[in-house]
Amino acid sequence: MRKIIQVLAAVAVISAVSPAFAQPKAETDAKDSAKVIVYYFHDSFRCYTCNNMEKYSREAVETNFKKKLASGKIEFKAVNVEEQGNEHFIKDYNLYTKSLILSLVIDGKEVKSKNLDKIWQLARNKKKFINYVTGEIKTFIKDAH
């Protein structure tokens, strides 16, 4: 009986570490690591319009991408570029004002980004703002699938 248990234990160990016994990886593994980060960049001075742009951007993401947000496929981050450690974003994305940037990250590396530069034109119309942001994210996120 002891021999049988030892043999079974050995088979279990071998099958756990051997590639021949490993579970096949899903074809989507490479894309499983893909995500879109929606950055709202601001500085310490926050006017009414700037606060609304962040609020509308967050609402667009939280309302229209609930499942992707919950699964980590989309993240929303409001970033103060004046805080220590965040200054690099100014150079990384050529920021000169409050901005909404979409960033496609695969395997921990950004592979593309897009500045949603029409947010200022739409800042006074919540519905158009949210529709614009939602549409841009939908188009952008196709690369993450």
N, CA, C and O atoms as a GROMACS GRO file, in nm:
protein
  580
    1MET      N    1   0.083  -0.118   0.000
    1MET     CA    2   0.000   0.000   0.000
    1MET      C    3   0.087   0.124   0.000
    1MET      O    4   0.057   0.222  -0.069
    2ARG      N    5   0.195   0.120   0.078
    2ARG     CA    6   0.288   0.233   0.085
    2ARG      C    7   0.350   0.262  -0.051
    2ARG      O    8   0.367   0.378  -0.088
    3LYS      N    9   0.385   0.156  -0.125
    3LYS     CA   10   0.444   0.171  -0.259
    3LYS      C   11   0.347   0.239  -0.354
    3LYS      O   12   0.387   0.325  -0.432
    4ILE      N   13   0.219   0.203  -0.348
    4ILE     CA   14   0.119   0.261  -0.436
    4ILE      C   15   0.106   0.410  -0.408
    4ILE      O   16   0.098   0.490  -0.501
    5ILE      N   17   0.105   0.447  -0.282
    5ILE     CA   18   0.094   0.589  -0.245
    5ILE      C   19   0.216   0.665  -0.294
    5ILE      O   20   0.203   0.777  -0.344
    6GLN      N   21   0.336   0.607  -0.280
    6GLN     CA   22   0.458   0.672  -0.327
    6GLN      C   23   0.455   0.690  -0.479
    6GLN      O   24   0.494   0.795  -0.530
    7VAL      N   25   0.409   0.589  -0.551
    7VAL     CA   26   0.401   0.597  -0.697
    7VAL      C   27   0.300   0.704  -0.738
    7VAL      O   28   0.327   0.784  -0.827
    8LEU      N   29   0.186   0.705  -0.675
    8LEU     CA   30   0.084   0.806  -0.706
    8LEU      C   31   0.134   0.947  -0.676
    8LEU      O   32   0.108   1.040  -0.752
    9ALA      N   33   0.206   0.963  -0.567
    9ALA     CA   34   0.262   1.094  -0.532
    9ALA      C   35   0.366   1.137  -0.636
    9ALA      O   36   0.370   1.253  -0.675
   10ALA      N   37   0.449   1.043  -0.680
   10ALA     CA   38   0.550   1.074  -0.782
   10ALA      C   39   0.483   1.114  -0.913
   10ALA      O   40   0.527   1.210  -0.977
   11VAL      N   41   0.379   1.044  -0.953
   11VAL     CA   42   0.307   1.077  -1.076
   11VAL      C   43   0.245   1.217  -1.064
   11VAL      O   44   0.248   1.294  -1.159
   12ALA      N   45   0.190   1.248  -0.949
   12ALA     CA   46   0.129   1.380  -0.928
   12ALA      C   47   0.232   1.491  -0.940
   12ALA      O   48   0.205   1.594  -1.003
   13VAL      N   49   0.349   1.471  -0.882
   13VAL     CA   50   0.455   1.572  -0.890
   13VAL      C   51   0.503   1.588  -1.034
   13VAL      O   52   0.519   1.700  -1.081
   14ILE      N   53   0.526   1.480  -1.102
   14ILE     CA   54   0.574   1.485  -1.240
   14ILE      C   55   0.471   1.553  -1.329
   14ILE      O   56   0.507   1.636  -1.413
   15SER      N   57   0.344   1.518  -1.312
   15SER     CA   58   0.243   1.578  -1.399
   15SER      C   59   0.224   1.726  -1.370
   15SER      O   60   0.185   1.802  -1.459
   16ALA      N   61   0.252   1.769  -1.248
   16ALA     CA   62   0.237   1.911  -1.214
   16ALA      C   63   0.347   1.996  -1.276
   16ALA      O   64   0.323   2.112  -1.308
   17VAL      N   65   0.466   1.942  -1.293
   17VAL     CA   66   0.578   2.022  -1.343
   17VAL      C   67   0.618   1.990  -1.486
   17VAL      O   68   0.695   2.064  -1.547
   18SER      N   69   0.566   1.882  -1.541
   18SER     CA   70   0.606   1.842  -1.675
   18SER      C   71   0.522   1.912  -1.781
   18SER      O   72   0.400   1.914  -1.772
   19PRO      N   73   0.588   1.971  -1.884
   19PRO     CA   74   0.513   2.035  -1.992
   19PRO      C   75   0.424   1.938  -2.068
   19PRO      O   76   0.321   1.977  -2.122
   20ALA      N   77   0.461   1.812  -2.071
   20ALA     CA   78   0.382   1.713  -2.142
   20ALA      C   79   0.245   1.695  -2.078
   20ALA      O   80   0.148   1.661  -2.146
   21PHE      N   81   0.236   1.719  -1.947
   21PHE     CA   82   0.110   1.703  -1.876
   21PHE      C   83   0.042   1.837  -1.850
   21PHE      O   84  -0.067   1.840  -1.792
   22ALA      N   85   0.102   1.943  -1.890
   22ALA     CA   86   0.048   2.077  -1.862
   22ALA      C   87  -0.081   2.099  -1.939
   22ALA      O   88  -0.102   2.045  -2.047
   23GLN      N   89  -0.169   2.182  -1.880
   23GLN     CA   90  -0.293   2.220  -1.946
   23GLN      C   91  -0.259   2.307  -2.066
   23GLN      O   92  -0.170   2.392  -2.056
   24PRO      N   93  -0.325   2.288  -2.179
   24PRO     CA   94  -0.298   2.375  -2.294
   24PRO      C   95  -0.339   2.518  -2.264
   24PRO      O   96  -0.443   2.542  -2.202
   25LYS      N   97  -0.256   2.612  -2.307
   25LYS     CA   98  -0.286   2.753  -2.285
   25LYS      C   99  -0.389   2.799  -2.386
   25LYS      O  100  -0.390   2.756  -2.501
   26ALA      N  101  -0.475   2.886  -2.340
   26ALA     CA  102  -0.575   2.942  -2.431
   26ALA      C  103  -0.506   3.031  -2.532
   26ALA      O  104  -0.404   3.094  -2.503
   27GLU      N  105  -0.562   3.035  -2.650
   27GLU     CA  106  -0.504   3.118  -2.755
   27GLU      C  107  -0.509   3.265  -2.721
   27GLU      O  108  -0.435   3.345  -2.779
   28THR      N  109  -0.595   3.303  -2.629
   28THR     CA  110  -0.613   3.444  -2.596
   28THR      C  111  -0.520   3.490  -2.484
   28THR      O  112  -0.531   3.604  -2.439
   29ASP      N  113  -0.428   3.406  -2.439
   29ASP     CA  114  -0.340   3.445  -2.329
   29ASP      C  115  -0.268   3.576  -2.356
   29ASP      O  116  -0.256   3.659  -2.266
   30ALA      N  117  -0.219   3.596  -2.476
   30ALA     CA  118  -0.147   3.719  -2.508
   30ALA      C  119  -0.237   3.840  -2.492
   30ALA      O  120  -0.193   3.944  -2.443
   31LYS      N  121  -0.361   3.828  -2.530
   31LYS     CA  122  -0.455   3.939  -2.519
   31LYS      C  123  -0.510   3.952  -2.378
   31LYS      O  124  -0.561   4.058  -2.342
   32ASP      N  125  -0.501   3.845  -2.296
   32ASP     CA  126  -0.549   3.853  -2.159
   32ASP      C  127  -0.473   3.958  -2.080
   32ASP      O  128  -0.526   4.013  -1.983
   33SER      N  129  -0.351   3.987  -2.119
   33SER     CA  130  -0.271   4.084  -2.047
   33SER      C  131  -0.292   4.226  -2.099
   33SER      O  132  -0.230   4.319  -2.049
   34ALA      N  133  -0.380   4.243  -2.197
   34ALA     CA  134  -0.405   4.374  -2.255
   34ALA      C  135  -0.511   4.448  -2.174
   34ALA      O  136  -0.609   4.390  -2.128
   35LYS      N  137  -0.488   4.578  -2.158
   35LYS     CA  138  -0.588   4.662  -2.092
   35LYS      C  139  -0.576   4.804  -2.145
   35LYS      O  140  -0.474   4.843  -2.202
   36VAL      N  141  -0.681   4.879  -2.125
   36VAL     CA  142  -0.683   5.020  -2.163
   36VAL      C  143  -0.691   5.102  -2.035
   36VAL      O  144  -0.778   5.081  -1.950
   37ILE      N  145  -0.598   5.195  -2.023
   37ILE     CA  146  -0.601   5.288  -1.910
   37ILE      C  147  -0.652   5.421  -1.963
   37ILE      O  148  -0.600   5.475  -2.061
   38VAL      N  149  -0.754   5.473  -1.897
   38VAL     CA  150  -0.810   5.603  -1.930
   38VAL      C  151  -0.758   5.700  -1.825
   38VAL      O  152  -0.800   5.696  -1.710
   39TYR      N  153  -0.665   5.785  -1.867
   39TYR     CA  154  -0.604   5.883  -1.776
   39TYR      C  155  -0.671   6.019  -1.792
   39TYR      O  156  -0.686   6.069  -1.904
   40TYR      N  157  -0.710   6.078  -1.682
   40TYR     CA  158  -0.748   6.220  -1.684
   40TYR      C  159  -0.637   6.293  -1.611
   40TYR      O  160  -0.619   6.277  -1.491
   41PHE      N  161  -0.562   6.374  -1.685
   41PHE     CA  162  -0.450   6.448  -1.628
   41PHE      C  163  -0.493   6.590  -1.594
   41PHE      O  164  -0.558   6.658  -1.672
   42HIS      N  165  -0.455   6.630  -1.474
   42HIS     CA  166  -0.487   6.765  -1.426
   42HIS      C  167  -0.372   6.816  -1.342
   42HIS      O  168  -0.277   6.742  -1.313
   43ASP      N  169  -0.380   6.943  -1.304
   43ASP     CA  170  -0.282   6.998  -1.211
   43ASP      C  171  -0.355   7.032  -1.082
   43ASP      O  172  -0.469   6.992  -1.062
   44SER      N  173  -0.290   7.106  -0.995
   44SER     CA  174  -0.350   7.136  -0.865
   44SER      C  175  -0.463   7.238  -0.873
   44SER      O  176  -0.555   7.234  -0.791
   45PHE      N  177  -0.458   7.326  -0.971
   45PHE     CA  178  -0.566   7.422  -0.989
   45PHE      C  179  -0.678   7.354  -1.066
   45PHE      O  180  -0.657   7.308  -1.179
   46ARG      N  181  -0.796   7.348  -1.007
   46ARG     CA  182  -0.908   7.276  -1.069
   46ARG      C  183  -1.029   7.369  -1.076
   46ARG      O  184  -1.092   7.397  -0.974
   47CYS      N  185  -1.061   7.415  -1.194
   47CYS     CA  186  -1.178   7.500  -1.212
   47CYS      C  187  -1.303   7.411  -1.225
   47CYS      O  188  -1.294   7.289  -1.229
   48TYR      N  189  -1.418   7.475  -1.233
   48TYR     CA  190  -1.545   7.406  -1.246
   48TYR      C  191  -1.546   7.316  -1.370
   48TYR      O  192  -1.586   7.199  -1.362
   49THR      N  193  -1.504   7.369  -1.483
   49THR     CA  194  -1.502   7.293  -1.609
   49THR      C  195  -1.406   7.174  -1.599
   49THR      O  196  -1.439   7.065  -1.645
   50CYS      N  197  -1.291   7.195  -1.541
   50CYS     CA  198  -1.192   7.086  -1.528
   50CYS      C  199  -1.246   6.973  -1.440
   50CYS      O  200  -1.228   6.856  -1.470
   51ASN      N  201  -1.311   7.011  -1.331
   51ASN     CA  202  -1.371   6.909  -1.244
   51ASN      C  203  -1.481   6.833  -1.317
   51ASN      O  204  -1.494   6.712  -1.301
   52ASN      N  205  -1.561   6.905  -1.396
   52ASN     CA  206  -1.666   6.839  -1.474
   52ASN      C  207  -1.609   6.743  -1.576
   52ASN      O  208  -1.663   6.634  -1.596
   53MET      N  209  -1.501   6.781  -1.642
   53MET     CA  210  -1.440   6.692  -1.742
   53MET      C  211  -1.395   6.562  -1.678
   53MET      O  212  -1.412   6.455  -1.737
   54GLU      N  213  -1.338   6.569  -1.560
   54GLU     CA  214  -1.301   6.446  -1.490
   54GLU      C  215  -1.425   6.366  -1.455
   54GLU      O  216  -1.430   6.244  -1.475
   55LYS      N  217  -1.526   6.434  -1.402
   55LYS     CA  218  -1.650   6.367  -1.362
   55LYS      C  219  -1.717   6.300  -1.483
   55LYS      O  220  -1.759   6.184  -1.473
   56TYR      N  221  -1.727   6.370  -1.594
   56TYR     CA  222  -1.789   6.313  -1.714
   56TYR      C  223  -1.708   6.196  -1.769
   56TYR      O  224  -1.764   6.096  -1.814
   57SER      N  225  -1.576   6.210  -1.767
   57SER     CA  226  -1.489   6.101  -1.815
   57SER      C  227  -1.507   5.976  -1.731
   57SER      O  228  -1.520   5.865  -1.783
   58ARG      N  229  -1.507   5.996  -1.600
   58ARG     CA  230  -1.525   5.882  -1.508
   58ARG      C  231  -1.663   5.819  -1.530
   58ARG      O  232  -1.676   5.696  -1.534
   59GLU      N  233  -1.765   5.903  -1.546
   59GLU     CA  234  -1.900   5.852  -1.568
   59GLU      C  235  -1.908   5.772  -1.698
   59GLU      O  236  -1.973   5.668  -1.702
   60ALA      N  237  -1.845   5.820  -1.804
   60ALA     CA  238  -1.846   5.748  -1.932
   60ALA      C  239  -1.788   5.608  -1.914
   60ALA      O  240  -1.842   5.511  -1.967
   61VAL      N  241  -1.678   5.598  -1.841
   61VAL     CA  242  -1.613   5.468  -1.819
   61VAL      C  243  -1.698   5.379  -1.728
   61VAL      O  244  -1.724   5.264  -1.761
   62GLU      N  245  -1.740   5.434  -1.614
   62GLU     CA  246  -1.812   5.354  -1.517
   62GLU      C  247  -1.951   5.310  -1.565
   62GLU      O  248  -1.999   5.204  -1.526
   63THR      N  249  -2.013   5.390  -1.648
   63THR     CA  250  -2.147   5.358  -1.697
   63THR      C  251  -2.144   5.264  -1.817
   63THR      O  252  -2.225   5.172  -1.825
   64ASN      N  253  -2.053   5.288  -1.909
   64ASN     CA  254  -2.054   5.216  -2.036
   64ASN      C  255  -1.958   5.098  -2.045
   64ASN      O  256  -1.962   5.023  -2.142
   65PHE      N  257  -1.873   5.082  -1.946
   65PHE     CA  258  -1.774   4.974  -1.951
   65PHE      C  259  -1.766   4.902  -1.816
   65PHE      O  260  -1.656   4.870  -1.769
   66LYS      N  261  -1.880   4.877  -1.755
   66LYS     CA  262  -1.885   4.818  -1.620
   66LYS      C  263  -1.810   4.685  -1.613
   66LYS      O  264  -1.729   4.664  -1.523
   67LYS      N  265  -1.838   4.595  -1.708
   67LYS     CA  266  -1.776   4.462  -1.704
   67LYS      C  267  -1.626   4.470  -1.725
   67LYS      O  268  -1.549   4.403  -1.655
   68LYS      N  269  -1.583   4.552  -1.820
   68LYS     CA  270  -1.440   4.565  -1.847
   68LYS      C  271  -1.368   4.633  -1.730
   68LYS      O  272  -1.253   4.601  -1.700
   69LEU      N  273  -1.436   4.726  -1.666
   69LEU     CA  274  -1.379   4.792  -1.548
   69LEU      C  275  -1.364   4.691  -1.434
   69LEU      O  276  -1.260   4.685  -1.368
   70ALA      N  277  -1.468   4.611  -1.413
   70ALA     CA  278  -1.465   4.510  -1.306
   70ALA      C  279  -1.359   4.404  -1.331
   70ALA      O  280  -1.298   4.354  -1.237
   71SER      N  281  -1.337   4.369  -1.460
   71SER     CA  282  -1.240   4.264  -1.492
   71SER      C  283  -1.096   4.317  -1.501
   71SER      O  284  -1.002   4.238  -1.512
   72GLY      N  285  -1.079   4.449  -1.496
   72GLY     CA  286  -0.945   4.506  -1.506
   72GLY      C  287  -0.902   4.533  -1.649
   72GLY      O  288  -0.788   4.576  -1.671
   73LYS      N  289  -0.989   4.510  -1.746
   73LYS     CA  290  -0.955   4.536  -1.887
   73LYS      C  291  -0.954   4.686  -1.916
   73LYS      O  292  -0.893   4.730  -2.013
   74ILE      N  293  -1.022   4.762  -1.832
   74ILE     CA  294  -1.019   4.908  -1.840
   74ILE      C  295  -0.993   4.961  -1.699
   74ILE      O  296  -1.046   4.910  -1.601
   75GLU      N  297  -0.912   5.064  -1.692
   75GLU     CA  298  -0.888   5.134  -1.567
   75GLU      C  299  -0.909   5.283  -1.591
   75GLU      O  300  -0.879   5.335  -1.698
   76PHE      N  301  -0.960   5.351  -1.490
   76PHE     CA  302  -0.970   5.497  -1.495
   76PHE      C  303  -0.880   5.553  -1.388
   76PHE      O  304  -0.887   5.512  -1.272
   77LYS      N  305  -0.793   5.646  -1.426
   77LYS     CA  306  -0.701   5.706  -1.330
   77LYS      C  307  -0.699   5.857  -1.348
   77LYS      O  308  -0.669   5.907  -1.457
   78ALA      N  309  -0.731   5.929  -1.242
   78ALA     CA  310  -0.715   6.074  -1.241
   78ALA      C  311  -0.578   6.101  -1.181
   78ALA      O  312  -0.547   6.056  -1.071
   79VAL      N  313  -0.494   6.176  -1.254
   79VAL     CA  314  -0.355   6.195  -1.214
   79VAL      C  315  -0.323   6.344  -1.209
   79VAL      O  316  -0.340   6.416  -1.307
   80ASN      N  317  -0.275   6.388  -1.093
   80ASN     CA  318  -0.226   6.525  -1.078
   80ASN      C  319  -0.080   6.525  -1.122
   80ASN      O  320   0.005   6.467  -1.056
   81VAL      N  321  -0.052   6.592  -1.234
   81VAL     CA  322   0.084   6.591  -1.289
   81VAL      C  323   0.181   6.674  -1.207
   81VAL      O  324   0.302   6.670  -1.231
   82GLU      N  325   0.130   6.751  -1.111
   82GLU     CA  326   0.217   6.830  -1.026
   82GLU      C  327   0.265   6.753  -0.904
   82GLU      O  328   0.355   6.798  -0.833
   83GLU      N  329   0.206   6.638  -0.879
   83GLU     CA  330   0.250   6.558  -0.765
   83GLU      C  331   0.380   6.486  -0.799
   83GLU      O  332   0.403   6.445  -0.913
   84GLN      N  333   0.465   6.474  -0.698
   84GLN     CA  334   0.595   6.412  -0.718
   84GLN      C  335   0.580   6.272  -0.777
   84GLN      O  336   0.500   6.191  -0.730
   85GLY      N  337   0.658   6.245  -0.880
   85GLY     CA  338   0.655   6.116  -0.947
   85GLY      C  339   0.566   6.113  -1.070
   85GLY      O  340   0.574   6.020  -1.151
   86ASN      N  341   0.480   6.214  -1.083
   86ASN     CA  342   0.388   6.217  -1.198
   86ASN      C  343   0.431   6.314  -1.307
   86ASN      O  344   0.366   6.322  -1.411
   87GLU      N  345   0.539   6.386  -1.285
   87GLU     CA  346   0.583   6.488  -1.380
   87GLU      C  347   0.616   6.430  -1.517
   87GLU      O  348   0.600   6.497  -1.619
   88HIS      N  349   0.661   6.307  -1.521
   88HIS     CA  350   0.702   6.244  -1.647
   88HIS      C  351   0.587   6.236  -1.747
   88HIS      O  352   0.611   6.233  -1.868
   89PHE      N  353   0.463   6.233  -1.699
   89PHE     CA  354   0.348   6.224  -1.790
   89PHE      C  355   0.342   6.346  -1.883
   89PHE      O  356   0.297   6.334  -1.997
   90ILE      N  357   0.385   6.461  -1.835
   90ILE     CA  358   0.382   6.582  -1.918
   90ILE      C  359   0.465   6.560  -2.044
   90ILE      O  360   0.421   6.592  -2.155
   91LYS      N  361   0.583   6.505  -2.026
   91LYS     CA  362   0.671   6.478  -2.140
   91LYS      C  363   0.623   6.357  -2.219
   91LYS      O  364   0.624   6.358  -2.342
   92ASP      N  365   0.581   6.252  -2.148
   92ASP     CA  366   0.537   6.128  -2.214
   92ASP      C  367   0.425   6.153  -2.314
   92ASP      O  368   0.423   6.094  -2.422
   93TYR      N  369   0.332   6.240  -2.278
   93TYR     CA  370   0.214   6.263  -2.361
   93TYR      C  371   0.205   6.406  -2.417
   93TYR      O  372   0.101   6.445  -2.470
   94ASN      N  373   0.312   6.482  -2.406
   94ASN     CA  374   0.313   6.621  -2.455
   94ASN      C  375   0.196   6.701  -2.401
   94ASN      O  376   0.125   6.768  -2.476
   95LEU      N  377   0.175   6.693  -2.270
   95LEU     CA  378   0.062   6.761  -2.207
   95LEU      C  379   0.090   6.909  -2.190
   95LEU      O  380   0.202   6.948  -2.155
   96TYR      N  381  -0.010   6.990  -2.216
   96TYR     CA  382   0.003   7.135  -2.193
   96TYR      C  383  -0.119   7.189  -2.118
   96TYR      O  384  -0.121   7.305  -2.078
   97THR      N  385  -0.219   7.105  -2.099
   97THR     CA  386  -0.339   7.143  -2.026
   97THR      C  387  -0.404   7.016  -1.973
   97THR      O  388  -0.351   6.906  -1.991
   98LYS      N  389  -0.518   7.030  -1.909
   98LYS     CA  390  -0.591   6.912  -1.863
   98LYS      C  391  -0.623   6.827  -1.985
   98LYS      O  392  -0.665   6.879  -2.089
   99SER      N  393  -0.603   6.696  -1.972
   99SER     CA  394  -0.616   6.608  -2.089
   99SER      C  395  -0.672   6.473  -2.051
   99SER      O  396  -0.657   6.427  -1.937
  100LEU      N  397  -0.737   6.410  -2.149
  100LEU     CA  398  -0.785   6.274  -2.135
  100LEU      C  399  -0.708   6.189  -2.236
  100LEU      O  400  -0.718   6.210  -2.357
  101ILE      N  401  -0.633   6.093  -2.185
  101ILE     CA  402  -0.547   6.009  -2.268
  101ILE      C  403  -0.590   5.863  -2.253
  101ILE      O  404  -0.614   5.814  -2.143
  102LEU      N  405  -0.600   5.795  -2.367
  102LEU     CA  406  -0.623   5.652  -2.367
  102LEU      C  407  -0.489   5.583  -2.391
  102LEU      O  408  -0.414   5.623  -2.480
  103SER      N  409  -0.460   5.481  -2.312
  103SER     CA  410  -0.334   5.409  -2.322
  103SER      C  411  -0.360   5.260  -2.332
  103SER      O  412  -0.422   5.202  -2.243
  104LEU      N  413  -0.313   5.198  -2.440
  104LEU     CA  414  -0.324   5.053  -2.455
  104LEU      C  415  -0.197   4.991  -2.400
  104LEU      O  416  -0.087   5.018  -2.448
  105VAL      N  417  -0.215   4.906  -2.299
  105VAL     CA  418  -0.102   4.841  -2.232
  105VAL      C  419  -0.112   4.691  -2.253
  105VAL      O  420  -0.214   4.630  -2.220
  106ILE      N  421  -0.007   4.633  -2.309
  106ILE     CA  422  -0.001   4.489  -2.329
  106ILE      C  423   0.126   4.438  -2.261
  106ILE      O  424   0.235   4.491  -2.283
  107ASP      N  425   0.109   4.336  -2.179
  107ASP     CA  426   0.220   4.279  -2.102
  107ASP      C  427   0.296   4.386  -2.025
  107ASP      O  428   0.419   4.381  -2.016
  108GLY      N  429   0.224   4.482  -1.969
  108GLY     CA  430   0.285   4.584  -1.885
  108GLY      C  431   0.352   4.698  -1.959
  108GLY      O  432   0.409   4.787  -1.896
  109LYS      N  433   0.345   4.698  -2.093
  109LYS     CA  434   0.409   4.804  -2.172
  109LYS      C  435   0.305   4.874  -2.258
  109LYS      O  436   0.220   4.811  -2.320
  110GLU      N  437   0.313   5.006  -2.260
  110GLU     CA  438   0.223   5.081  -2.345
  110GLU      C  439   0.262   5.062  -2.491
  110GLU      O  440   0.378   5.080  -2.528
  111VAL      N  441   0.165   5.024  -2.574
  111VAL     CA  442   0.192   5.004  -2.715
  111VAL      C  443   0.133   5.115  -2.801
  111VAL      O  444   0.177   5.134  -2.915
  112LYS      N  445   0.035   5.187  -2.748
  112LYS     CA  446  -0.016   5.304  -2.819
  112LYS      C  447  -0.098   5.389  -2.723
  112LYS      O  448  -0.144   5.343  -2.619
  113SER      N  449  -0.114   5.515  -2.762
  113SER     CA  450  -0.194   5.606  -2.681
  113SER      C  451  -0.265   5.704  -2.774
  113SER      O  452  -0.229   5.720  -2.890
  114LYS      N  453  -0.367   5.768  -2.719
  114LYS     CA  454  -0.442   5.867  -2.796
  114LYS      C  455  -0.490   5.976  -2.702
  114LYS      O  456  -0.545   5.948  -2.596
  115ASN      N  457  -0.470   6.100  -2.743
  115ASN     CA  458  -0.519   6.216  -2.669
  115ASN      C  459  -0.658   6.251  -2.722
  115ASN      O  460  -0.674   6.280  -2.841
  116LEU      N  461  -0.758   6.247  -2.634
  116LEU     CA  462  -0.893   6.283  -2.675
  116LEU      C  463  -0.907   6.435  -2.664
  116LEU      O  464  -0.960   6.488  -2.567
  117ASP      N  465  -0.859   6.502  -2.766
  117ASP     CA  466  -0.844   6.647  -2.763
  117ASP      C  467  -0.973   6.726  -2.780
  117ASP      O  468  -0.972   6.848  -2.766
  118LYS      N  469  -1.084   6.660  -2.808
  118LYS     CA  470  -1.211   6.731  -2.825
  118LYS      C  471  -1.286   6.752  -2.693
  118LYS      O  472  -1.394   6.809  -2.692
  119ILE      N  473  -1.228   6.705  -2.582
  119ILE     CA  474  -1.299   6.718  -2.454
  119ILE      C  475  -1.323   6.865  -2.418
  119ILE      O  476  -1.424   6.897  -2.356
  120TRP      N  477  -1.232   6.953  -2.457
  120TRP     CA  478  -1.249   7.094  -2.427
  120TRP      C  479  -1.365   7.153  -2.506
  120TRP      O  480  -1.440   7.236  -2.454
  121GLN      N  481  -1.381   7.112  -2.629
  121GLN     CA  482  -1.491   7.163  -2.712
  121GLN      C  483  -1.626   7.114  -2.661
  121GLN      O  484  -1.728   7.181  -2.678
  122LEU      N  485  -1.627   6.998  -2.600
  122LEU     CA  486  -1.752   6.936  -2.556
  122LEU      C  487  -1.777   6.950  -2.406
  122LEU      O  488  -1.876   6.897  -2.355
  123ALA      N  489  -1.692   7.020  -2.336
  123ALA     CA  490  -1.697   7.028  -2.190
  123ALA      C  491  -1.828   7.084  -2.135
  123ALA      O  492  -1.865   7.053  -2.022
  124ARG      N  493  -1.898   7.164  -2.214
  124ARG     CA  494  -2.022   7.225  -2.166
  124ARG      C  495  -2.147   7.147  -2.206
  124ARG      O  496  -2.259   7.191  -2.180
  125ASN      N  497  -2.126   7.031  -2.268
  125ASN     CA  498  -2.238   6.947  -2.309
  125ASN      C  499  -2.212   6.804  -2.262
  125ASN      O  500  -2.144   6.727  -2.329
  126LYS      N  501  -2.265   6.772  -2.146
  126LYS     CA  502  -2.237   6.643  -2.082
  126LYS      C  503  -2.268   6.525  -2.174
  126LYS      O  504  -2.188   6.433  -2.186
  127LYS      N  505  -2.383   6.526  -2.239
  127LYS     CA  506  -2.423   6.413  -2.323
  127LYS      C  507  -2.326   6.394  -2.439
  127LYS      O  508  -2.281   6.282  -2.464
  128LYS      N  509  -2.292   6.502  -2.509
  128LYS     CA  510  -2.198   6.492  -2.621
  128LYS      C  511  -2.060   6.451  -2.572
  128LYS      O  512  -1.991   6.373  -2.638
  129PHE      N  513  -2.019   6.503  -2.458
  129PHE     CA  514  -1.889   6.469  -2.399
  129PHE      C  515  -1.883   6.319  -2.373
  129PHE      O  516  -1.789   6.252  -2.416
  130ILE      N  517  -1.983   6.266  -2.302
  130ILE     CA  518  -1.984   6.124  -2.267
  130ILE      C  519  -1.993   6.037  -2.392
  130ILE      O  520  -1.927   5.933  -2.400
  131ASN      N  521  -2.073   6.078  -2.490
  131ASN     CA  522  -2.082   6.002  -2.616
  131ASN      C  523  -1.948   6.000  -2.689
  131ASN      O  524  -1.908   5.896  -2.741
  132TYR      N  525  -1.880   6.114  -2.692
  132TYR     CA  526  -1.748   6.122  -2.757
  132TYR      C  527  -1.648   6.029  -2.688
  132TYR      O  528  -1.582   5.949  -2.754
  133VAL      N  529  -1.639   6.040  -2.556
  133VAL     CA  530  -1.543   5.958  -2.481
  133VAL      C  531  -1.576   5.809  -2.497
  133VAL      O  532  -1.486   5.728  -2.519
  134THR      N  533  -1.702   5.775  -2.485
  134THR     CA  534  -1.745   5.634  -2.499
  134THR      C  535  -1.709   5.580  -2.637
  134THR      O  536  -1.655   5.470  -2.649
  135GLY      N  537  -1.740   5.656  -2.741
  135GLY     CA  538  -1.709   5.613  -2.877
  135GLY      C  539  -1.561   5.596  -2.901
  135GLY      O  540  -1.519   5.499  -2.964
  136GLU      N  541  -1.482   5.689  -2.850
  136GLU     CA  542  -1.336   5.679  -2.866
  136GLU      C  543  -1.280   5.558  -2.794
  136GLU      O  544  -1.191   5.491  -2.845
  137ILE      N  545  -1.331   5.530  -2.674
  137ILE     CA  546  -1.283   5.414  -2.598
  137ILE      C  547  -1.322   5.286  -2.672
  137ILE      O  548  -1.241   5.194  -2.682
  138LYS      N  549  -1.445   5.278  -2.724
  138LYS     CA  550  -1.489   5.158  -2.796
  138LYS      C  551  -1.400   5.130  -2.916
  138LYS      O  552  -1.361   5.016  -2.942
  139THR      N  553  -1.367   5.236  -2.990
  139THR     CA  554  -1.279   5.220  -3.106
  139THR      C  555  -1.140   5.179  -3.063
  139THR      O  556  -1.079   5.090  -3.122
  140PHE      N  557  -1.089   5.242  -2.959
  140PHE     CA  558  -0.953   5.219  -2.911
  140PHE      C  559  -0.939   5.078  -2.852
  140PHE      O  560  -0.837   5.013  -2.872
  141ILE      N  561  -1.040   5.032  -2.781
  141ILE     CA  562  -1.031   4.906  -2.708
  141ILE      C  563  -1.032   4.785  -2.801
  141ILE      O  564  -0.996   4.676  -2.758
  142LYS      N  565  -1.073   4.801  -2.925
  142LYS     CA  566  -1.073   4.689  -3.019
  142LYS      C  567  -0.935   4.625  -3.029
  142LYS      O  568  -0.924   4.505  -3.053
  143ASP      N  569  -0.829   4.704  -3.012
  143ASP     CA  570  -0.692   4.651  -3.018
  143ASP      C  571  -0.657   4.568  -2.895
  143ASP      O  572  -0.558   4.494  -2.896
  144ALA      N  573  -0.736   4.580  -2.791
  144ALA     CA  574  -0.707   4.505  -2.668
  144ALA      C  575  -0.779   4.370  -2.668
  144ALA      O  576  -0.769   4.296  -2.570
  145HIS      N  577  -0.849   4.338  -2.774
  145HIS     CA  578  -0.924   4.211  -2.780
  145HIS      C  579  -0.860   4.116  -2.875
  145HIS      O  580  -0.909   4.004  -2.893
   0.00000   0.00000   0.00000
